[in-house]
Amino acid sequence: MNSKITINDFSPHLFWDVDLEIFELQKYSAFMVQRVLEYGSLKDWRLLKTFYGEEKIVEEALLLRSLNPVSVSFLSTKYNLDEKKFRCYKHKQFVQNSWNS
């Protein structure tokens, strides 16, 4: 982890609902991975890789309950992962919405 990177280095729109005074990047890694993958810019992605490392990003992403299909496809392509390994993929199979059935 790169301790020189702070929350203020990331795009502010990622944290509209977060109190930045008490937010800790190390403690909330899953939140950071999900926000950057779904709403971040290329700059945010690079900061995330520098701060956590690619292994930690993949580890956290595989455990997320929800992640948009574009992010899942990106990660599965970039890191040669089967989409079925993602927890969000398995969780989506169990939750049927009336408009998707």
ZAMAR-896126 format. One record per residue (C-alpha): residue in one letter; chain; x, y, z; residue number from 1. Coordinates in nm, 2 decimals, decimal comma. Layout:
% ZAMAR-896126
REC   residuo   cadena        u        v        w   num
REC         A        A        X        Y        Z   NUM
...
This chain:
% ZAMAR-896126
REC   residuo   cadena        u        v        w   num
REC         M        A     0,00     0,00     0,00     1
REC         N        A     0,11     0,35    -0,09     2
REC         S        A     0,06     0,56     0,22     3
REC         K        A     0,12     0,89     0,03     4
REC         I        A    -0,22     0,86    -0,14     5
REC         T        A    -0,51     1,01     0,04     6
REC         I        A    -0,89     1,02     0,00     7
REC         N        A    -0,85     1,37    -0,14     8
REC         D        A    -0,65     1,24    -0,44     9
REC         F        A    -0,96     1,05    -0,57    10
REC         S        A    -1,25     1,22    -0,76    11
REC         P        A    -1,48     1,39    -0,51    12
REC         H        A    -1,80     1,26    -0,68    13
REC         L        A    -1,71     0,91    -0,55    14
REC         F        A    -1,77     1,02    -0,19    15
REC         W        A    -2,09     1,23    -0,20    16
REC         D        A    -2,23     1,02     0,09    17
REC         V        A    -1,91     0,98     0,30    18
REC         D        A    -1,77     1,19     0,58    19
REC         L        A    -1,42     1,23     0,46    20
REC         E        A    -1,30     1,34     0,80    21
REC         I        A    -1,33     0,99     0,94    22
REC         F        A    -1,29     0,78     0,62    23
REC         E        A    -0,99     0,54     0,63    24
REC         L        A    -0,87     0,40     0,30    25
REC         Q        A    -0,72     0,09     0,46    26
REC         K        A    -1,03     0,01     0,66    27
REC         Y        A    -1,29     0,05     0,38    28
REC         S        A    -1,11    -0,12     0,09    29
REC         A        A    -1,41    -0,31    -0,04    30
REC         F        A    -1,61     0,02    -0,05    31
REC         M        A    -1,33     0,19    -0,24    32
REC         V        A    -1,29    -0,09    -0,49    33
REC         Q        A    -1,66    -0,09    -0,57    34
REC         R        A    -1,69     0,29    -0,60    35
REC         V        A    -1,39     0,32    -0,82    36
REC         L        A    -1,49     0,03    -1,05    37
REC         E        A    -1,84     0,15    -1,09    38
REC         Y        A    -1,81     0,53    -1,09    39
REC         G        A    -1,44     0,62    -1,10    40
REC         S        A    -1,23     0,77    -1,38    41
REC         L        A    -0,91     0,62    -1,53    42
REC         K        A    -0,71     0,84    -1,28    43
REC         D        A    -0,91     0,69    -0,99    44
REC         W        A    -0,84     0,34    -1,12    45
REC         R        A    -0,46     0,41    -1,14    46
REC         L        A    -0,47     0,55    -0,79    47
REC         L        A    -0,65     0,25    -0,66    48
REC         K        A    -0,40     0,01    -0,82    49
REC         T        A    -0,11     0,21    -0,67    50
REC         F        A    -0,27     0,22    -0,33    51
REC         Y        A    -0,40    -0,14    -0,29    52
REC         G        A    -0,22    -0,34    -0,56    53
REC         E        A    -0,40    -0,55    -0,82    54
REC         E        A    -0,41    -0,86    -0,61    55
REC         K        A    -0,60    -0,68    -0,33    56
REC         I        A    -0,84    -0,52    -0,58    57
REC         V        A    -0,92    -0,86    -0,73    58
REC         E        A    -0,96    -1,02    -0,39    59
REC         E        A    -1,21    -0,75    -0,28    60
REC         A        A    -1,40    -0,75    -0,61    61
REC         L        A    -1,45    -1,12    -0,60    62
REC         L        A    -1,62    -1,09    -0,25    63
REC         L        A    -1,85    -0,79    -0,34    64
REC         R        A    -2,23    -0,87    -0,32    65
REC         S        A    -2,31    -0,63    -0,60    66
REC         L        A    -2,10    -0,50    -0,88    67
REC         N        A    -2,23    -0,38    -1,22    68
REC         P        A    -2,19    -0,61    -1,52    69
REC         V        A    -1,94    -0,38    -1,69    70
REC         S        A    -1,70    -0,39    -1,40    71
REC         V        A    -1,73    -0,77    -1,37    72
REC         S        A    -1,66    -0,80    -1,74    73
REC         F        A    -1,36    -0,56    -1,72    74
REC         L        A    -1,21    -0,75    -1,43    75
REC         S        A    -1,27    -1,10    -1,57    76
REC         T        A    -1,11    -0,99    -1,90    77
REC         K        A    -0,82    -0,80    -1,75    78
REC         Y        A    -0,73    -1,07    -1,50    79
REC         N        A    -0,85    -1,38    -1,69    80
REC         L        A    -1,11    -1,47    -1,43    81
REC         D        A    -1,43    -1,67    -1,48    82
REC         E        A    -1,73    -1,44    -1,41    83
REC         K        A    -1,89    -1,72    -1,21    84
REC         K        A    -1,62    -1,68    -0,94    85
REC         F        A    -1,76    -1,34    -0,85    86
REC         R        A    -1,99    -1,34    -0,55    87
REC         C        A    -2,21    -1,08    -0,71    88
REC         Y        A    -2,26    -1,32    -1,01    89
REC         K        A    -2,38    -1,60    -0,77    90
REC         H        A    -2,59    -1,36    -0,57    91
REC         K        A    -2,76    -1,22    -0,88    92
REC         Q        A    -2,87    -1,57    -0,97    93
REC         F        A    -3,06    -1,61    -0,65    94
REC         V        A    -3,24    -1,27    -0,66    95
REC         Q        A    -3,51    -1,26    -0,92    96
REC         N        A    -3,68    -0,93    -0,99    97
REC         S        A    -4,03    -0,95    -1,13    98
REC         W        A    -3,93    -0,75    -1,43    99
REC         N        A    -3,63    -0,98    -1,50   100
REC         S        A    -3,81    -1,31    -1,47   101
